């Protein structure tokens, strides 16, 4: 009789209603657990606060995923930079008779030669981070194959890159994959300028680093190369940045179109003090004149938006606001001339070491 009572009690505890309630409760708890564990503890936005703003911009980012893969792919690590990165060559030279110098270096078991702009970018951003402790966006106008962009992204800076040449864009996509920086780089197939619309752009066959808006500028150094005119999207940089978006550095290398890029960023450049970006732009008087501008016109414009301090670094100009980052300006006042200040101080007392360094810089 006692056993019969236990059997009856057990059947009541496991009734269909109870089983259904337990089952649904378990599913709810399991779903809640999976939801919590799938969320990162410190989620990082793909591109600061820019994504919502870009939805209203007149141009969409370049789609690396669906872009045709360029081939062959020749990529390598860059030598002698504090934060190493890889990039992919767009110009291979004339194969097999006269390959690109970096291909020759690879065959000798050497990394790619360090680009001057990569050293400069990492030096400037390193000083910003160490003296100011600030982070923000790096804007690379005339990105080529990404030698400035990747120098910044491997330091964990967010980058907006503008490049109008499709073959170069493919190589930027290579570098995004090789350096695993897809969440740090947004690329645009466009010419940054002072007006919104389309613009005629001149691509030089065989020299993908010498393309320009000006046909004269594109062929200035390579008169025998074939030139192809293309219609490319043109957009001012001011279309991209809300006032709350911090922009640390603006790098421009566009074969003489620098004045128009700067004019299209007048709101960004009018920010006060340290909120205005550090500017690095190529200042080649011949190329500027080919685009109907001049270094004087650029300096006058920069002065009008508050940039009163510009210094020459080879063919590049570095400009900051007069009251901006005084410690940074002081730290960068000594120019490398291909030798870092630290290394120069170490070598000044040793003639033998100085000669050794110069030989090392000139090797292939």
Buried (B, 14 or more C-beta within 10 A) or exposed (E): EEEEEEEEEEEEEEEEEEEEEEEEEEEEEEEEEEEEEEEEEEEEEEBBEBEEBBEEBEBEBBEBEEBEEBEEEBBBEBEEBEBBBBBBBBBEBEEEEEBBEBBEBBEEEBBBBBBBBBBBBBBBBBBBBEBBEEBBBBBBBBBBBBBBBBBBBBBEBBBBBBBBBBBBBBBBBBBBBBBEBBEBBBBBBBBBBBEBEEBEBBBBEEBBBBBBBBBBBBBBEBEEBEBEEBEBBBBBBBBBBEEEBBBBBBBBBBBBBBBBBBBBBBBBBBBEEBBBBBBBBBBBEEBBBBBEBBBEBBBEBBBEBBBEBBEEBEEBBBBBBEEBBEEBBEBBEEEBEEBBBEEBEBBEEEEEEBEEBEEEEEEE
